[in-house]
Amino acid sequence: MAKEEMGPADNWPPRILTSTKMPIQFYVDDVVNPDYDISLEVRQENPWSVMEGDQAVGRLLYSAGGVNKRGPYLVDVTWPQKYRVQPDMSSIDEGACDLIHGLVRAIRPRLVLETGTHKGRSTHAITSALCKNEYGVMYTLDCIKWIDLTDVLSPGERERITQIVGVSPHALAAHPLGDLKGIDFAFLDGAHDGETLLREIEYVDAHRSSTCYVAIDNSLDAGWPEIRKTLDEYDKYPWHAVIETMAGMDLICMRDEPPKVAEGATHQVAATPKKKVAPEGGQGDA
Ligand SMILES: C[S@@+](CC[C@H](N)C(=O)[O-])C[C@H]1O[C@@H](n2cnc3c(N)ncnc32)[C@H](O)[C@@H]1O
């Protein structure tokens, strides 16, 4: 097959992951698991899975052209150290982060609810957008405190976030979530069973602003079939998109009234057209 015909699937997994910002290549030399006894057979059955307790051990290699231009030459910039990190596959993918970040930038919500904080990847995608907006606050719920968000968010982002540890759907009825009013953006990525998801959707509907966008992750993910089933059965609002992200993301618009055009956009045509300004030496409108 010609190289140009190869799609992303043919190239997967990439041999080298290269940073887009620096000429640094990220090498994983080994995956070790000191705490659990994972047999080679299990590993071979799940070659691209991250097992509980896995640690990636690797190096950062700087890629240089070289004086003779025969590069790339690789410099092991962490030598003699290696990095050792705990991979975690629960975070949403980077494209989905960009999607919800962009939605928050575009919609400019006043009050955001998230279920499924985990280690804060999606939380950061949203709070960083609220910071750029200089507007809006966010509540995020998880049954486990995987991380203290104050450790990973910037001071500005921290001011806009309330981290709650509690089990959904029970925590939705307790303070402070039980008292929330005016949610206008929600990201649901917590419990992935149909019953809890439905209760979360109903909670958002009961505590929302006149218009509220609700994004639900893993909606096309075969690993969580109850999510698709629940969303297919939920037909209260007609504005409901299914977006083919890495794991699938549904977007529901809950609104009191049908959408209608409104005045106030910056590109609104002025009632009285302004006189054209003539270019230098030319003539303007008579
Ligand atoms: C897929 S992870 C969320 C990933 C996160 N949104 C991110 O991008 O980093 C799902 C999270 O939901 C939490 N969770 C599962 N069931 C829950 C429940 N009933 N109530 C609250 N949180 C729950 C888990 O502890 C886990 O952290």
PDBQT file of the ligand as one rigid body, heavy atoms in Angstrom, charges set to zero:
ROOT
HETATM    1  C1  LIG A 301     -14.518   8.597  33.154  1.00  0.00    +0.000 C 
HETATM    2  S1  LIG A 301     -14.127   9.248  34.714  1.00  0.00    +0.000 S 
HETATM    3  C2  LIG A 301     -14.303  10.990  34.416  1.00  0.00    +0.000 C 
HETATM    4  C3  LIG A 301     -13.169  11.585  33.631  1.00  0.00    +0.000 C 
HETATM    5  C4  LIG A 301     -13.090  13.073  33.712  1.00  0.00    +0.000 C 
HETATM    6  N1  LIG A 301     -14.305  13.708  33.224  1.00  0.00    +0.000 N 
HETATM    7  C5  LIG A 301     -11.881  13.580  32.970  1.00  0.00    +0.000 C 
HETATM    8  O1  LIG A 301     -11.983  13.995  31.809  1.00  0.00    +0.000 OA
HETATM    9  O2  LIG A 301     -10.785  13.547  33.528  1.00  0.00    +0.000 OA
HETATM   10  C6  LIG A 301     -15.557   8.873  35.644  1.00  0.00    +0.000 C 
HETATM   11  C7  LIG A 301     -15.523   9.389  37.063  1.00  0.00    +0.000 C 
HETATM   12  O3  LIG A 301     -16.828   9.255  37.598  1.00  0.00    +0.000 OA
HETATM   13  C8  LIG A 301     -16.738   8.900  38.949  1.00  0.00    +0.000 C 
HETATM   14  N2  LIG A 301     -18.009   8.250  39.339  1.00  0.00    +0.000 N 
HETATM   15  C9  LIG A 301     -18.446   7.020  39.003  1.00  0.00    +0.000 A 
HETATM   16  N3  LIG A 301     -19.661   6.790  39.539  1.00  0.00    +0.000 NA
HETATM   17  C10 LIG A 301     -20.010   7.910  40.226  1.00  0.00    +0.000 A 
HETATM   18  C11 LIG A 301     -21.133   8.299  40.992  1.00  0.00    +0.000 A 
HETATM   19  N4  LIG A 301     -22.203   7.498  41.154  1.00  0.00    +0.000 N 
HETATM   20  N5  LIG A 301     -21.138   9.527  41.563  1.00  0.00    +0.000 NA
HETATM   21  C12 LIG A 301     -20.098  10.370  41.390  1.00  0.00    +0.000 A 
HETATM   22  N6  LIG A 301     -19.010  10.063  40.673  1.00  0.00    +0.000 NA
HETATM   23  C13 LIG A 301     -18.956   8.851  40.088  1.00  0.00    +0.000 A 
HETATM   24  C14 LIG A 301     -15.510   8.027  39.046  1.00  0.00    +0.000 C 
HETATM   25  O4  LIG A 301     -14.948   8.066  40.345  1.00  0.00    +0.000 OA
HETATM   26  C15 LIG A 301     -14.599   8.624  37.990  1.00  0.00    +0.000 C 
HETATM   27  O5  LIG A 301     -13.682   9.506  38.584  1.00  0.00    +0.000 OA
ENDROOT
TORSDOF 0
